């Protein structure tokens, strides 16, 4: 697969890559197990809503904090402790099963989700510090493999294990995988990852980061993307499940195949990294347009196999868009402020995703899954045209100048 040869020439990223795969698969196991256990103990829609809220809220609260930490402390050590400290809480659902106490599952879910909220921005901020700049695009292609392999092996294998054995096994593996991920990442804690030291520098970084999000036109457009795209992505998460369950009556196994198809699309998208030669923003926006067209075609599905192929196509173009936009962000964000800026962007992204997943429940009460897919397709197309118009109005050269000299401009503007 394109990009895998880079792992040997980027040894630090290789450690991060495999630890993230292990971490992500364990997280999917826990998600499958939590939903199954919740249904076993309560069969309550309200209980499911509480569980979803406990998964959605921590990223909103902790993402900016994680960015602040990433700009101040050694990133690999933060990743290590995030995994290590979550490991005991991953065992709590096993206790919940034995004494049938639902609150233990809630505590476990909240702590695990809080750790994930810290983990993702720190990990994003670490990547440009540990890879060669010329490999950044290919590495972001590999990042889609992390997403895809996690979906395929985490969701599909987790569902199979839950079906063949017992949900308790999923929680045991989750804890084991967290410990294994921490063990892998420990090797990076001995290496320099360009941390920013000193309270004065950090204080300046926080002030300047807020200034940059408001002042830099290019960042404002990316902020808009982080706000709008999850509104459609969140509904996607619900629609694909309902297409397997309600439209084609394929049951839990059908849901597993859907997630495998989505994961395969992300993996395949990484093969396109070598063909992307500049114009990252334009390509990223066009892929959003194609993603919308994919959903419009999905709404006309007559066979389950057709829906699976379209699921692959949708995440294939979505993955290419992610590669392009992530590469741009990693290149333009200043190293000393990358963590806080991306953490803040992630906060908005997760807020929108949470609202969308809640709204999707109401949407599917009024529309069938295929009708919802058609509406989401139109939404993607509409967003693509908004992003095209917004990026055309951005003076990229001026945005880069402000990003480079942001704090000195900020000080002059304030008369300091």
Residue pairs with C-beta under 8 A, 6 or more apart in sequence:
1 145
1 267
1 270
1 271
2 138
2 141
2 270
2 271
2 273
2 274
3 138
3 139
3 141
3 142
3 145
3 270
3 273
4 142
6 13
6 135
6 138
6 139
6 142
7 13
7 14
7 17
7 142
8 14
9 135
10 130
10 131
10 132
10 135
10 139
12 130
12 131
12 188
12 191
13 127
13 130
13 131
13 139
13 142
15 184
15 185
15 187
15 188
16 79
16 123
16 126
16 127
16 130
16 185
16 188
17 142
17 146
18 184
19 79
19 83
19 181
19 182
19 184
19 185
20 123
20 146
20 181
21 146
21 149
21 150
22 177
22 180
22 181
22 184
23 83
23 119
23 177
23 178
23 181
24 146
24 147
24 149
24 150
24 154
25 149
25 150
25 153
25 154
25 157
25 177
26 90
26 154
26 173
26 174
26 175
26 176
26 177
26 178
26 181
27 112
27 116
27 150
27 154
27 174
28 150
28 151
28 153
28 154
28 155
28 158
29 154
29 157
29 158
29 161
29 170
29 171
29 173
29 174
29 177
30 90
30 93
30 112
30 170
30 171
30 174
31 154
31 155
31 158
32 154
32 155
32 158
32 159
32 162
32 167
32 170
33 93
33 158
33 162
33 167
33 168
33 170
33 171
33 174
34 51
34 93
34 105
34 108
34 109
35 48
35 51
36 162
36 167
36 170
37 93
37 96
37 97
37 105
37 167
38 44
38 47
38 48
38 51
38 102
38 105
39 48
40 167
41 47
41 96
41 100
41 102
41 105
42 102
47 102
50 106
51 105
51 106
51 109
52 357
52 358
53 354
54 106
54 109
54 110
54 113
55 109
55 113
56 113
56 350
56 353
56 354
56 357
57 110
57 113
57 354
58 110
58 113
58 114
58 116
58 117
59 113
59 116
59 117
59 120
59 346
59 347
59 350
60 117
60 347
60 350
60 351
60 354
61 114
61 117
62 114
62 117
62 118
63 117
63 120
63 121
63 343
63 344
63 346
63 347
63 350
64 340
64 343
64 344
64 347
65 118
65 343
66 78
66 117
66 118
66 119
66 120
66 121
66 122
66 339
66 343
67 121
67 122
67 125
67 339
67 340
67 341
67 342
67 343
67 344
67 346
68 202
68 206
68 339
68 340
68 343
69 78
69 118
69 122
69 339
70 78
70 121
70 122
70 125
70 126
70 338
70 339
70 340
70 343
71 125
71 196
71 202
71 205
71 336
71 337
71 338
71 339
71 340
72 195
72 196
72 197
72 202
73 195
74 189
74 193
74 195
75 122
75 123
75 125
75 126
75 129
75 193
75 195
75 339
76 126
76 185
76 188
76 189
76 191
76 193
77 189
78 118
78 122
79 119
79 122
79 123
79 126
79 185
79 188
80 182
80 185
80 186
80 188
80 189
82 115
82 118
82 119
82 122
83 115
83 119
83 178
83 179
83 181
83 182
83 185
84 178
84 179
84 182
85 115
86 111
86 112
86 115
86 178
87 175
87 178
87 179
87 182
88 175
89 107
89 108
89 111
89 112
90 108
90 112
90 171
90 174
90 175
90 178
91 171
91 172
91 175
92 104
92 105
92 107
92 108
93 104
93 105
93 108
93 168
93 171
94 168
94 171
94 172
95 101
95 104
96 102
96 103
96 104
96 105
96 108
97 167
97 168
117 346
117 350
120 346
121 339
121 342
121 343
121 346
122 339
124 326
124 330
124 338
124 342
125 338
125 339
125 342
126 193
127 136
127 139
127 143
127 330
128 136
128 330
128 331
128 335
128 338
129 193
129 194
129 335
130 188
130 191
130 193
131 139
133 331
136 327
136 330
136 331
137 273
137 276
137 280
137 323
137 327
138 273
138 274
140 273
140 322
140 323
140 326
140 327
140 330
141 269
141 270
141 271
141 272
141 273
141 274
141 323
142 270
143 270
143 322
143 323
143 326
144 266
144 267
144 269
144 270
144 319
144 322
144 323
145 266
145 267
145 270
147 263
147 266
147 319
147 322
148 262
148 263
148 264
148 265
148 266
148 267
148 268
148 269
148 270
148 315
148 319
149 263
149 267
150 263
151 259
151 260
151 262
151 263
151 266
152 259
152 260
152 263
152 264
152 267
153 263
155 255
155 256
155 259
155 260
155 263
156 256
156 257
156 259
156 260
156 263
158 170
159 252
159 253
159 255
159 256
160 256
161 169
161 170
161 173
162 169
162 170
163 252
163 253
194 335
196 202
196 205
196 335
196 336
201 336
204 407
205 336
205 337
205 340
206 340
207 407
207 410
208 337
208 406
208 407
208 410
209 337
209 340
209 341
209 344
211 406
211 407
211 410
212 219
212 337
212 341
212 402
212 403
212 406
213 219
213 220
213 223
213 341
213 344
214 220
215 402
215 406
215 409
215 410
216 399
216 402
216 403
216 406
217 393
217 394
217 395
217 398
217 399
218 332
218 394
218 396
218 399
218 400
218 403
219 341
219 399
219 403
221 387
221 390
221 391
221 394
222 325
222 328
222 329
222 345
223 345
223 348
224 386
224 387
224 390
225 325
225 387
226 345
226 346
226 348
226 349
226 352
227 348
227 349
227 351
227 352
228 352
228 383
228 386
229 288
229 349
229 352
229 383
230 349
230 350
230 352
230 353
230 356
231 352
231 353
231 355
231 356
231 359
231 379
232 356
232 376
232 379
232 380
232 383
233 353
233 356
234 352
234 353
234 354
234 355
234 356
234 357
234 359
234 360
235 356
235 357
235 359
235 360
235 363
235 372
235 376
236 295
236 376
237 357
237 360
238 357
238 360
238 361
238 364
239 360
239 364
239 369
239 372
239 373
239 376
240 258
240 259
240 262
240 311
241 255
241 258
242 364
242 369
242 372
243 258
243 298
243 301
243 307
243 369
243 370
243 373
244 250
244 251
244 254
244 255
244 257
244 258
244 304
244 307
245 251
245 254
245 255
246 368
246 369
247 301
247 307
247 368
247 369
247 370
248 254
248 303
248 304
248 307
250 257
250 304
254 304
257 304
257 308
258 307
258 308
258 311
261 308
261 309
261 311
261 312
261 315
262 311
262 312
262 314
262 315
263 315
264 312
264 315
265 311
265 312
265 313
265 314
265 315
265 316
265 318
265 319
266 315
266 316
266 318
266 319
268 312
268 316
268 319
269 315
269 316
269 317
269 318
269 319
269 320
269 322
269 323
270 319
270 323
272 320
272 323
273 323
276 283
276 320
276 323
276 324
280 324
280 325
280 327
280 328
281 324
281 325
281 328
281 391
282 391
283 320
283 321
283 324
284 320
284 321
284 324
284 325
284 328
285 321
285 384
285 387
285 388
285 391
286 384
287 317
287 318
287 320
287 321
287 324
288 318
288 321
288 380
288 383
288 384
288 387
289 380
289 381
289 384
289 385
290 317
291 314
291 317
291 318
291 321
291 380
292 376
292 377
292 378
292 379
292 380
292 381
292 382
292 383
292 384
293 377
293 381
294 310
294 313
294 314
294 317
294 377
295 314
295 373
295 374
295 376
295 377
295 380
296 373
296 374
296 377
296 378
296 381
297 310
297 377
298 307
298 310
298 311
298 314
298 370
298 373
298 377
299 370
299 371
299 373
299 374
299 377
300 370
301 307
301 310
301 370
329 342
329 345
330 338
332 399
332 400
332 403
333 341
333 342
333 403
334 403
334 404
334 406
337 406
360 372
363 372
363 375
364 372
367 375
402 409
